[in-house]
Amino acid sequence: MKKSYRLTRRSFLRAILTLLGLHQVDDIPLQNFLQWCDRVGLVLSSKVYVSKEGTVADYGMFAGDHIEEGEVLFTIPRSALLHQGTTKVADLLEREKGSLESSSGWVPLLLALLYEYMSPQSHWRPYLSLWTDFKTLDHPMFWSKEDRDILLKGSGVPEAVDTDLTNIQREYKDIVLPFMAKHPHLWSPDTHTLDMYMKLVAFVMAYSFQEPQEEEDDDDDDDDDNPANPPMMVPMADMLNHVSNHNANLEFTPDSLKMVCVRPIKKGQEVFNTYGQMANWQLLHMYGFTEAYPSNSNDTVDIPVANLHKVATQDPDMDQQLLKKKWEMLREMMQEKGAIVFGKHGCLTDTELHTVLKVLCMSNEEFSDYRDNEGWEEENEDEEEAFTNEGLSRLKTKWKWLIYEAACLSMRSYTDELKEGEGERSLDRDQRLMEDKAALAGLNSRQKNALQVRYGQKSILYKIMELTKA
């Protein structure tokens, strides 16, 4: 007796998705999203497919065939982008934009997301349904304060998160709640809660894109007159994971956004976008993940300018009254630039470092002349080379001493238990943990990410110490 076969809608979809190379055939939200993409005119190359299997994190994109440099992986019409100008409540947000201004500039987009995410009839429902209550988001803002302070001490992340949380709570209380109270038919504090608002902030941090600013005339340097373009959600583009050595890049055109291959991708390889030149501490803070050491070529560590000042106060030959004047001027000159940034190959803020070192080491007469000339001087290419890894060891003895001792202070900031001279042992402890596969496997994701941040930063600090040690 022959078996009877009937092609159901589900099995038909399964067959079509299989032909397209979409292996997650049982992922209903993904199927719904891909059908939505087709409806809104998002064109996906036949050479790529979306999957959760084998990705570095959650969803990802893979090459189903060899892809050459310059090939377009997908094209997104601007009408499919989600932002305050495309949401159903766009007109209202535009009319009342004056009351929605904030330091972040994100309130209109966040209100649009609050509305669209909670609306069953939302045009973007198939897209937003990919994130069920945003359970996959694990930014440090969702960690306990105790975990942040223990696991990430010295990295700069706890301080950044504390600032974020304060600003988010203030923004929600002072701007969002009053606005919702004026429009109770669209938003309600009972459903559009602070908790949901925080999750959407993390969602925007992790998945949004900003269109590059158009180049302005050189004479127009006022950032207040040229605010950054607001973030927007870009369906499909946000499914690509990030690595510093990426193979695809998002390009903006007047009518659409295109993901373009920037170097050949072999069949079966994951397609990676870039979120920019991000150190691991920035990736963890803003996106909730890190790159495994040593693959992140953009890793950095900050040495607070205050550390250089603190070291200078310990110099017995330093005129403390003169140092006080120098520090007052440096604080005014540096303004919000409170740290010197070092990367894997040297100082990334060489102009600032040069200024701080020069001022701290000036005689009284030199300082008076420098102050009269209002500080900053033009950049010198030789000075730039001086602060690369190759140049650090050739610096003046006093300058090397200041950098070395400031780096030691920064190394000791990762734990209260460290005493002077124990920075190397702190690095060794993390290195042993990195190399112990069994111990590493026993860590949870937060512990692993924190370890990647700490070890990357300590490695750079230790290199600086090696190059500047007397």
Long-range contacts (C-beta under 8 A, 24 or more apart in sequence): 20-46, 20-49, 21-46, 21-48, 21-49, 21-64, 22-49, 22-50, 22-51, 23-49, 23-51, 23-53, 24-50, 24-51, 24-52, 24-53, 27-52, 29-126, 29-129, 29-130, 29-132, 30-59, 30-130, 32-126, 32-129, 33-126, 33-127, 33-129, 33-130, 33-235, 35-126, 36-126, 36-127, 37-80, 37-235, 37-236, 40-77, 40-79, 40-80, 41-77, 41-79, 41-80, 42-74, 42-75, 42-76, 42-77, 42-80, 42-235, 42-236, 43-74, 43-75, 44-73, 44-74, 44-236, 45-71, 45-72, 45-73, 45-74, 47-71, 47-73, 48-73, 48-74, 48-271, 50-236, 50-239, 54-270, 55-241, 55-270, 56-241, 56-243, 56-270, 57-241, 57-289, 58-136, 58-241, 59-130, 59-239, 60-239, 60-240, 60-241, 60-270, 60-271, 61-239, 61-240, 61-270, 61-271, 62-268, 62-269, 62-270, 62-271, 63-265, 63-266, 63-267, 63-268, 63-269, 63-270, 63-271, 64-267, 65-267, 66-264, 66-265, 66-266, 66-267, 67-261, 67-264, 67-265, 67-271, 68-261, 68-264, 69-261, 69-262, 69-263, 69-264, 70-260, 70-261, 71-260, 71-261, 72-258, 72-259, 72-260, 72-261, 73-248, 73-259, 73-260, 73-261, 73-271, 74-236, 74-237, 74-258, 74-259, 75-256, 75-257, 75-258, 76-234, 76-235, 76-236, 76-237, 76-256, 76-257, 76-258, 77-255, 77-256, 78-255, 78-256, 78-257, 80-235, 81-232, 81-233, 81-234, 81-235, 81-257, 82-112, 82-113, 82-116, 82-124, 82-127, 82-232, 82-233, 82-235, 83-109, 83-112, 83-230, 83-231, 83-232, 83-233, 84-108, 84-109, 84-111, 84-112, 84-230, 87-112, 87-115, 87-116, 88-115, 88-116, 88-119, 88-122, 88-123, 89-115, 89-186, 92-183, 92-186, 96-179, 99-175, 99-178, 99-179, 100-175, 100-179, 102-171, 102-175, 103-167, 103-171, 104-167, 104-171, 105-227, 105-228, 105-230, 106-201, 106-204, 106-230, 106-231, 107-171, 107-175, 107-176, 108-230, 109-204, 109-208, 109-230, 109-231, 109-232, 109-233, 110-176, 110-197, 110-200, 110-201, 110-204, 111-176, 111-179, 111-187, 113-200, 113-203, 113-204, 113-233, 114-187, 114-192, 114-196, 114-197, 114-200, 115-186, 115-187, 117-196, 117-200, 118-191, 118-192, 118-196, 124-233, 124-235, 127-233, 127-235, 131-203, 133-199, 134-199, 134-200, 134-202, 134-203, 137-199, 137-202, 137-203, 137-206, 137-288, 138-288, 138-289, 138-445, 138-446, 139-202, 139-205, 139-206, 139-284, 139-285, 139-286, 139-287, 139-288, 140-284, 140-285, 140-288, 141-165, 141-198, 141-201, 141-202, 142-198, 142-202, 143-446, 147-446, 151-446, 151-447, 151-450, 152-284, 152-450, 152-453, 152-454, 153-413, 153-414, 153-415, 153-416, 154-410, 154-413, 154-414, 154-415, 154-454, 154-457, 155-281, 155-414, 155-450, 155-453, 155-454, 155-457, 156-281, 156-302, 157-281, 157-284, 157-285, 157-453, 160-285, 161-285, 164-201, 168-197, 168-198, 168-201, 169-194, 172-197, 202-288, 204-231, 204-233, 205-286, 205-287, 206-286, 206-287, 206-288, 207-233, 207-238, 208-232, 208-233, 208-234, 208-238, 209-233, 209-234, 209-237, 209-238, 209-250, 209-257, 211-252, 212-252, 237-273, 240-271, 240-272, 240-273, 241-270, 241-272, 241-273, 242-272, 242-273, 242-274, 242-275, 242-278, 242-283, 242-287, 243-272, 243-274, 243-291, 243-295, 244-274, 244-277, 244-278, 244-291, 244-295, 244-296, 244-297, 244-298, 245-272, 245-295, 245-297, 246-272, 246-273, 246-274, 247-271, 247-272, 248-272, 248-273, 249-273, 249-274, 279-456, 280-452, 280-453, 280-456, 280-457, 281-453, 281-457, 284-449, 284-450, 284-452, 284-453, 288-449, 289-449, 290-448, 290-449, 290-452, 290-453, 291-452, 292-452, 293-434, 293-452, 293-455, 293-456, 293-459, 294-456, 294-459, 296-456, 297-344, 298-343, 299-343, 299-344, 299-456, 299-457, 299-460, 300-341, 300-342, 300-343, 300-348, 300-457, 300-460, 301-341, 301-342, 301-410, 301-456, 301-457, 301-458, 301-460, 301-461, 302-339, 302-340, 302-341, 302-342, 302-410, 303-339, 303-340, 303-342, 303-403, 303-406, 303-407, 303-410, 303-461, 303-464, 304-338, 304-339, 304-340, 304-406, 304-410, 305-330, 305-334, 305-337, 305-338, 305-339, 305-340, 305-352, 305-356, 306-338, 307-406, 307-409, 307-410, 308-340, 308-356, 308-357, 308-360, 308-402, 308-403, 308-406, 309-360, 310-406, 310-409, 311-401, 311-402, 311-405, 311-406, 311-409, 312-360, 312-402, 314-405, 319-364, 322-364, 322-367, 323-360, 325-367, 326-359, 326-360, 326-362, 326-367, 329-359, 329-371, 329-375, 330-355, 330-356, 330-359, 330-360, 333-375, 333-376, 342-460, 342-461, 342-464, 343-460, 344-460, 344-463, 345-388, 345-389, 346-387, 346-388, 346-389, 346-390, 346-391, 346-392, 347-387, 347-388, 350-383, 350-384, 350-386, 350-387, 351-379, 351-383, 353-387, 353-403, 354-383, 354-386, 354-387, 357-399, 357-402, 357-403, 360-402, 361-396, 361-398, 361-399, 361-402, 389-463, 389-467, 392-464, 392-467, 392-468, 393-467, 393-468, 395-468, 397-470, 400-468, 400-469, 400-470, 401-468, 401-470, 403-464, 403-468, 404-464, 404-465, 404-468, 404-469, 404-470, 407-461, 407-464, 407-465, 407-468, 408-465, 410-461, 411-458, 411-461, 411-462, 411-465, 414-454, 414-458, 423-458, 423-461, 423-462, 423-465, 424-462, 426-458, 427-455, 427-458, 427-459, 427-462, 430-454, 430-455, 430-458, 431-455
